[in-house]
């Protein structure tokens, strides 16, 4: 059994002058990708379902389990991604930067600033079925700061988001996918059940739950590109 986790940031058309267009996927492209995934037999699950399967608490998963994730919590998720997912009966996990709820992507000082989801909308989306995880307090590269500061980012964001959501936050996304074995240990110490990074691979049952891999969907990735990418990853895991 292999787990596919897709990684998105902004489902929107980039405005002129953006520095990182790779973080954008056009709404029409996203719609086509989700419809294709459904047609290929992928079914979305929650991280908790995968963790229960991995630990033996559950023996039932879809034939092709999928988790669709969004980093940072931009308002374009609400406008352009969630309506598509909801109409297809698909779920999503959004990773929030606890210190910027209702703010902007202040960590990208040289990038155009875009609005992030505010507290009221986050709670409404959670009621509608969206899952939320932590993406730290201020979005630093955790492996490049002192361990005590990294642990504070992990623990404080978990506490603050838990208060906002009214539930325990169990999943973390490493900012910039920057992590080491020490940072993974700190995430465990902070109380998370798992954490995700980039690296563009599928996961299998014995993948470290604090090093789960995600396939980043780039702005120029067509449906055929995505199909070939997923087929290649599934084949590699069979070798």
FIMAR-706333 format. One record per residue (C-alpha): x, y, z; residue in one letter; residue number from 1. Coordinates in pm, 1 decimal. Example, Ala and Ser with C-alpha at 12.3 -4.5 7.8 and 13.67 -1.06 7.14 Angstrom:
// residues 2
+----------+----------+----------+--------+-----+
|        u |        v |        w | residu | num |
+----------+----------+----------+--------+-----+
|   1230.0 |   -450.0 |    780.0 |      A |   1 |
|   1367.0 |   -106.0 |    714.0 |      S |   2 |
+----------+----------+----------+--------+-----+
END
This chain:
// residues 239
+----------+----------+----------+--------+-----+
|        u |        v |        w | residu | num |
+----------+----------+----------+--------+-----+
|      0.0 |      0.0 |      0.0 |      X |   1 |
|    143.3 |    335.1 |   -108.2 |      X |   2 |
|     33.4 |    678.6 |      7.7 |      X |   3 |
|     38.7 |    974.8 |   -229.4 |      X |   4 |
|     54.3 |   1320.7 |    -73.5 |      X |   5 |
|     27.3 |   1620.3 |   -305.7 |      X |   6 |
|    165.7 |   1960.0 |   -210.7 |      X |   7 |
|     12.1 |   2288.7 |   -322.7 |      X |   8 |
|     50.9 |   2649.1 |   -211.3 |      X |   9 |
|   -165.9 |   2891.3 |   -410.3 |      X |  10 |
|   -453.3 |   2797.7 |   -641.2 |      X |  11 |
|   -468.3 |   3122.1 |   -832.1 |      X |  12 |
|   -337.0 |   3307.2 |  -1135.0 |      X |  13 |
|     -5.3 |   3476.9 |  -1051.7 |      X |  14 |
|    -10.1 |   3852.8 |  -1082.8 |      X |  15 |
|    268.5 |   4028.3 |  -1277.0 |      X |  16 |
|    596.7 |   4048.7 |  -1090.2 |      X |  17 |
|    570.1 |   3745.5 |   -861.6 |      X |  18 |
|    911.8 |   3595.9 |   -781.6 |      X |  19 |
|    806.1 |   3234.5 |   -731.5 |      X |  20 |
|    547.9 |   3140.1 |   -996.7 |      X |  21 |
|    609.2 |   2773.4 |   -915.8 |      X |  22 |
|    396.0 |   2820.7 |   -604.2 |      X |  23 |
|     89.1 |   2894.7 |   -816.5 |      X |  24 |
|   -142.2 |   2650.9 |   -990.6 |      X |  25 |
|   -416.5 |   2793.2 |  -1209.9 |      X |  26 |
|   -770.5 |   2719.7 |  -1085.6 |      X |  27 |
|   -861.1 |   2553.1 |  -1415.1 |      X |  28 |
|   -553.2 |   2328.3 |  -1393.8 |      X |  29 |
|   -633.0 |   2235.0 |  -1034.8 |      X |  30 |
|   -989.9 |   2145.4 |  -1128.9 |      X |  31 |
|   -863.7 |   1923.3 |  -1411.4 |      X |  32 |
|   -608.5 |   1755.0 |  -1183.1 |      X |  33 |
|   -863.8 |   1670.2 |   -913.8 |      X |  34 |
|  -1110.5 |   1531.8 |  -1166.5 |      X |  35 |
|   -835.2 |   1321.2 |  -1321.1 |      X |  36 |
|   -728.0 |   1183.8 |   -983.3 |      X |  37 |
|  -1086.5 |   1077.2 |   -913.8 |      X |  38 |
|  -1104.6 |    908.4 |  -1254.1 |      X |  39 |
|   -777.3 |    724.0 |  -1185.4 |      X |  40 |
|   -918.1 |    574.3 |   -867.7 |      X |  41 |
|   -754.8 |    794.5 |   -603.8 |      X |  42 |
|   -955.8 |    858.7 |   -286.4 |      X |  43 |
|   -867.7 |   1120.8 |    -28.1 |      X |  44 |
|   -807.1 |   1022.3 |    333.9 |      X |  45 |
|   -700.3 |   1200.4 |    651.6 |      X |  46 |
|   -352.3 |   1167.7 |    799.9 |      X |  47 |
|   -505.4 |    989.9 |   1099.7 |      X |  48 |
|   -640.4 |    715.5 |    873.6 |      X |  49 |
|   -293.1 |    651.3 |    734.2 |      X |  50 |
|   -134.9 |    649.9 |   1079.4 |      X |  51 |
|   -394.5 |    404.6 |   1209.3 |      X |  52 |
|   -334.2 |    178.8 |    909.0 |      X |  53 |
|     40.8 |    203.3 |    953.8 |      X |  54 |
|     19.7 |    107.5 |   1321.9 |      X |  55 |
|   -219.8 |   -179.5 |   1261.8 |      X |  56 |
|   -520.9 |    -14.7 |   1427.1 |      X |  57 |
|   -701.8 |    -19.1 |   1092.4 |      X |  58 |
|   -678.8 |   -265.1 |    804.7 |      X |  59 |
|   -895.8 |    -75.2 |    559.2 |      X |  60 |
|   -783.8 |    195.0 |    316.7 |      X |  61 |
|   -880.3 |    286.9 |    -38.8 |      X |  62 |
|   -684.6 |    110.3 |   -311.1 |      X |  63 |
|   -512.5 |    438.2 |   -397.7 |      X |  64 |
|   -512.2 |    662.6 |    -89.0 |      X |  65 |
|   -441.8 |   1032.5 |   -142.9 |      X |  66 |
|   -390.3 |   1333.4 |     83.5 |      X |  67 |
|   -414.5 |   1678.3 |    -77.9 |      X |  68 |
|   -223.2 |   1941.8 |    120.3 |      X |  69 |
|   -188.2 |   2320.5 |    102.1 |      X |  70 |
|     88.8 |   2513.6 |    274.6 |      X |  71 |
|     47.3 |   2853.9 |    443.9 |      X |  72 |
|   -331.7 |   2891.7 |    430.5 |      X |  73 |
|   -387.7 |   3147.2 |    155.0 |      X |  74 |
|   -740.0 |   3280.4 |    103.5 |      X |  75 |
|   -731.1 |   3148.6 |   -254.0 |      X |  76 |
|   -772.9 |   2800.3 |   -104.0 |      X |  77 |
|  -1116.7 |   2910.2 |     11.4 |      X |  78 |
|  -1203.4 |   3074.9 |   -320.6 |      X |  79 |
|  -1057.6 |   2836.3 |   -574.6 |      X |  80 |
|   -958.8 |   2500.2 |   -423.1 |      X |  81 |
|  -1214.8 |   2404.0 |   -160.7 |      X |  82 |
|  -1521.8 |   2447.9 |   -385.0 |      X |  83 |
|  -1368.2 |   2203.3 |   -635.3 |      X |  84 |
|  -1269.1 |   1950.5 |   -370.2 |      X |  85 |
|  -1604.2 |   1968.9 |   -193.1 |      X |  86 |
|  -1797.1 |   1920.9 |   -518.4 |      X |  87 |
|  -1596.1 |   1604.1 |   -586.3 |      X |  88 |
|  -1631.4 |   1466.7 |   -233.5 |      X |  89 |
|  -1260.6 |   1510.9 |   -166.0 |      X |  90 |
|  -1090.0 |   1627.3 |    153.2 |      X |  91 |
|   -787.6 |   1849.6 |    216.8 |      X |  92 |
|   -534.4 |   1943.0 |    484.6 |      X |  93 |
|   -417.3 |   2304.2 |    514.6 |      X |  94 |
|   -101.8 |   2388.2 |    710.7 |      X |  95 |
|   -130.4 |   2721.2 |    893.9 |      X |  96 |
|    139.0 |   2964.0 |   1007.6 |      X |  97 |
|     13.7 |   3034.5 |   1359.4 |      X |  98 |
|    168.5 |   3380.2 |   1390.0 |      X |  99 |
|     13.9 |   3505.8 |   1065.2 |      X | 100 |
|   -351.3 |   3403.0 |   1093.3 |      X | 101 |
|   -542.6 |   3666.7 |    898.2 |      X | 102 |
|   -213.5 |   3824.8 |    793.0 |      X | 103 |
|     11.1 |   3779.4 |    491.4 |      X | 104 |
|    314.5 |   3577.3 |    382.2 |      X | 105 |
|    546.7 |   3804.8 |    581.2 |      X | 106 |
|    824.6 |   3542.8 |    577.0 |      X | 107 |
|    857.9 |   3602.0 |    200.0 |      X | 108 |
|    973.4 |   3960.6 |    231.9 |      X | 109 |
|   1075.7 |   3985.9 |   -134.5 |      X | 110 |
|    754.6 |   3824.2 |   -265.4 |      X | 111 |
|    419.5 |   3987.6 |   -324.2 |      X | 112 |
|    212.4 |   3977.9 |     -7.5 |      X | 113 |
|   -113.8 |   3783.7 |    -20.9 |      X | 114 |
|   -385.0 |   3741.1 |    238.1 |      X | 115 |
|   -405.8 |   3438.2 |    463.3 |      X | 116 |
|   -720.6 |   3282.7 |    609.3 |      X | 117 |
|   -851.0 |   3450.0 |    923.2 |      X | 118 |
|   -968.9 |   3273.2 |   1238.4 |      X | 119 |
|  -1341.6 |   3286.2 |   1162.3 |      X | 120 |
|  -1299.8 |   3141.6 |    814.6 |      X | 121 |
|  -1064.5 |   2870.2 |    939.0 |      X | 122 |
|  -1321.5 |   2755.4 |   1193.5 |      X | 123 |
|  -1595.7 |   2757.8 |    929.3 |      X | 124 |
|  -1383.2 |   2555.1 |    689.6 |      X | 125 |
|  -1310.2 |   2305.3 |    965.8 |      X | 126 |
|  -1684.2 |   2265.2 |   1018.6 |      X | 127 |
|  -1718.6 |   2208.6 |    643.4 |      X | 128 |
|  -1465.3 |   1922.9 |    656.2 |      X | 129 |
|  -1123.0 |   2079.4 |    600.0 |      X | 130 |
|   -841.2 |   1949.8 |    822.1 |      X | 131 |
|   -572.3 |   2183.4 |    953.2 |      X | 132 |
|   -214.7 |   2125.8 |   1066.3 |      X | 133 |
|     73.9 |   2338.5 |   1186.1 |      X | 134 |
|    333.4 |   2511.2 |    969.7 |      X | 135 |
|    516.9 |   2674.5 |   1265.9 |      X | 136 |
|    467.4 |   3018.8 |   1422.2 |      X | 137 |
|    674.4 |   3233.7 |   1185.5 |      X | 138 |
|    777.8 |   2997.7 |    897.9 |      X | 139 |
|   1155.3 |   2971.3 |    963.0 |      X | 140 |
|   1378.8 |   2693.3 |    822.1 |      X | 141 |
|   1389.2 |   2487.5 |   1140.8 |      X | 142 |
|   1720.3 |   2312.1 |   1070.6 |      X | 143 |
|   1891.9 |   2650.2 |   1035.4 |      X | 144 |
|   1794.3 |   2794.1 |   1372.9 |      X | 145 |
|   1890.7 |   2694.6 |   1726.5 |      X | 146 |
|   1719.2 |   2375.9 |   1851.4 |      X | 147 |
|   1549.7 |   2555.4 |   2140.3 |      X | 148 |
|   1400.5 |   2807.4 |   1897.1 |      X | 149 |
|   1291.0 |   2528.9 |   1664.1 |      X | 150 |
|   1120.4 |   2347.0 |   1951.2 |      X | 151 |
|    943.8 |   2669.1 |   2047.4 |      X | 152 |
|    816.1 |   2709.0 |   1690.0 |      X | 153 |
|    685.8 |   2352.1 |   1699.6 |      X | 154 |
|    525.2 |   2358.7 |   2042.8 |      X | 155 |
|    386.8 |   2711.3 |   2042.8 |      X | 156 |
|    224.2 |   2675.6 |   1701.9 |      X | 157 |
|     64.5 |   2348.7 |   1809.8 |      X | 158 |
|    -74.5 |   2510.7 |   2124.6 |      X | 159 |
|   -199.8 |   2826.1 |   1952.1 |      X | 160 |
|   -364.2 |   2640.8 |   1665.1 |      X | 161 |
|   -518.0 |   2391.1 |   1903.7 |      X | 162 |
|   -681.5 |   2682.0 |   2085.5 |      X | 163 |
|   -807.8 |   2827.5 |   1758.7 |      X | 164 |
|   -945.8 |   2498.5 |   1627.7 |      X | 165 |
|  -1072.0 |   2356.7 |   1955.6 |      X | 166 |
|   -895.8 |   2027.1 |   1897.2 |      X | 167 |
|   -551.4 |   1870.2 |   1914.5 |      X | 168 |
|   -317.4 |   1948.8 |   1625.0 |      X | 169 |
|   -126.2 |   1634.1 |   1527.8 |      X | 170 |
|     32.8 |   1702.7 |   1187.4 |      X | 171 |
|    320.1 |   1938.9 |   1102.7 |      X | 172 |
|    463.6 |   2062.1 |    772.0 |      X | 173 |
|    829.7 |   2167.0 |    779.7 |      X | 174 |
|    866.7 |   2523.5 |    644.9 |      X | 175 |
|   1064.9 |   2519.7 |    319.2 |      X | 176 |
|   1074.6 |   2137.4 |    369.5 |      X | 177 |
|   1382.1 |   2210.7 |    580.6 |      X | 178 |
|   1441.8 |   1934.7 |    834.6 |      X | 179 |
|   1701.6 |   1697.4 |    978.9 |      X | 180 |
|   1690.7 |   1398.8 |   1211.7 |      X | 181 |
|   1717.9 |   1643.4 |   1503.6 |      X | 182 |
|   1421.8 |   1848.0 |   1379.3 |      X | 183 |
|   1220.2 |   1527.9 |   1335.4 |      X | 184 |
|   1296.4 |   1434.8 |   1695.4 |      X | 185 |
|   1186.9 |   1780.4 |   1808.1 |      X | 186 |
|    857.6 |   1736.7 |   1621.8 |      X | 187 |
|    800.4 |   1410.1 |   1808.2 |      X | 188 |
|    888.9 |   1581.1 |   2135.7 |      X | 189 |
|    641.3 |   1860.1 |   2059.2 |      X | 190 |
|    358.0 |   1606.2 |   2045.3 |      X | 191 |
|    284.1 |   1566.5 |   1674.3 |      X | 192 |
|    196.1 |   1226.1 |   1529.7 |      X | 193 |
|    358.6 |   1290.9 |   1192.7 |      X | 194 |
|    520.2 |   1557.5 |    975.4 |      X | 195 |
|    558.1 |   1619.1 |    602.7 |      X | 196 |
|    827.2 |   1758.3 |    376.1 |      X | 197 |
|    885.6 |   1781.8 |      0.9 |      X | 198 |
|   1114.8 |   1537.2 |   -182.2 |      X | 199 |
|    857.7 |   1436.5 |   -446.6 |      X | 200 |
|    808.9 |   1068.6 |   -367.6 |      X | 201 |
|    530.5 |    837.2 |   -257.4 |      X | 202 |
|    522.2 |    686.1 |     89.7 |      X | 203 |
|    486.3 |    327.6 |    197.8 |      X | 204 |
|    389.8 |    169.0 |    526.4 |      X | 205 |
|    739.1 |    182.9 |    675.4 |      X | 206 |
|    821.8 |    542.0 |    575.6 |      X | 207 |
|    920.8 |    747.5 |    880.9 |      X | 208 |
|    596.4 |    923.8 |    984.4 |      X | 209 |
|    804.8 |   1234.4 |   1061.4 |      X | 210 |
|    954.2 |   1231.6 |    713.0 |      X | 211 |
|    648.0 |   1178.9 |    496.5 |      X | 212 |
|    714.6 |   1286.9 |    139.1 |      X | 213 |
|    497.7 |   1504.7 |    -80.6 |      X | 214 |
|    487.4 |   1553.8 |   -455.0 |      X | 215 |
|    479.1 |   1926.1 |   -528.8 |      X | 216 |
|    245.5 |   2015.4 |   -813.7 |      X | 217 |
|    415.1 |   2285.5 |  -1018.1 |      X | 218 |
|    242.0 |   2561.5 |  -1210.0 |      X | 219 |
|    325.7 |   2407.5 |  -1548.5 |      X | 220 |
|    234.2 |   2046.7 |  -1464.2 |      X | 221 |
|    -31.3 |   1917.6 |  -1702.4 |      X | 222 |
|   -269.3 |   1633.3 |  -1626.1 |      X | 223 |
|    -57.1 |   1405.6 |  -1846.8 |      X | 224 |
|    255.4 |   1514.7 |  -1656.5 |      X | 225 |
|     85.3 |   1429.5 |  -1328.4 |      X | 226 |
|    -29.3 |   1091.1 |  -1457.8 |      X | 227 |
|    321.3 |   1001.7 |  -1572.4 |      X | 228 |
|    471.6 |   1121.4 |  -1244.7 |      X | 229 |
|    236.6 |    912.4 |  -1034.5 |      X | 230 |
|    277.4 |    608.0 |  -1257.7 |      X | 231 |
|    657.4 |    633.8 |  -1232.3 |      X | 232 |
|    646.7 |    662.7 |   -855.3 |      X | 233 |
|    419.1 |    363.4 |   -821.3 |      X | 234 |
|    645.7 |    160.7 |  -1046.7 |      X | 235 |
|    961.1 |    259.1 |   -855.3 |      X | 236 |
|    806.9 |    137.3 |   -530.8 |      X | 237 |
|    740.7 |   -202.8 |   -688.6 |      X | 238 |
|   1109.7 |   -258.5 |   -771.6 |      X | 239 |
+----------+----------+----------+--------+-----+
END
